[in-house]
């Protein structure tokens, strides 16, 4: 694991990643790239480039012999801690209803793994961090989505239609399809070669830059609007409290050092766009979640550098 002990080392990791986001934002701001093109690029990353990258990584990875349960416990204990805190603050401090409070909690616990997490963590840890990163992605979305949906639907009864809709969402999610395919290829020893391998490599190589530019383009659309207090709270919980809790647990629970670093950085990622999508589906807290995505992404430039420094000297 590289030692990130100097500001220069950290800048080499953080600035190119968020610089690409800034390029995307600037391109949208001056009208160089249209909103239609922005949606298309994000769709390309999510539906094709990133699933192929995940497939390639998992199909060729050396998986651990024993399951590092401390890794899973550390990350999700932190995630549900901030989920619960955000819900409590929304109810008690901001006087929000049940569903809106759940959306606040989901926004605080759901990380932007696709557009920021993958590029940044791979840049920080290289191939050594790929396996723990993609394994965590494999269960991160299902666990967080199921928890949020159960809480959102709980008051009116968790209907069969909701279960079917959630199952379809998870089964057909392109990121998870890439994980399923990579796992199957790993089990049966299937590896791309020749021209198929070149195609896989080219698509994989495009995932990181396209994801970062797509995020920058989308931030121009979201912005920060309405009451800024809830997004500020969500941003603080997501960028500071979540990684702090995971960091403390990684010092207590057993896991390989690189896996511990990946868990902390994964937790330190800004709020994911899934919070906004869930808010839209239920028609509550849309302004809060869009503002949280934008604000937490902007602040992550500084907070991610901080957590890289902590991990470097830890």
WONOR-V256062 format. One line per field, one symbol per residue. burial: + if it has 16 or more other ideal C-beta (glycine too) atoms within 10 Angstrom, else -. A space follows every 50 residues. Layout:
burial = ???
This chain:
burial = +--+----++--++--++-++++++-++----+----+--++-+++-+++ +++++++++-+------+-+++++++-++++++-+++-+++----+--++ ++++++++++++++++++++++-++--+++++++++++-++-+++-+++- +++------------+------++++-++++++-++-----+-------+ --++-+++++++++++++++-+-+-----++++++++++++++++++-++ --+-+--+++++++++++++++++++-++--+-+++++++++++++++++ +-++++++++++--
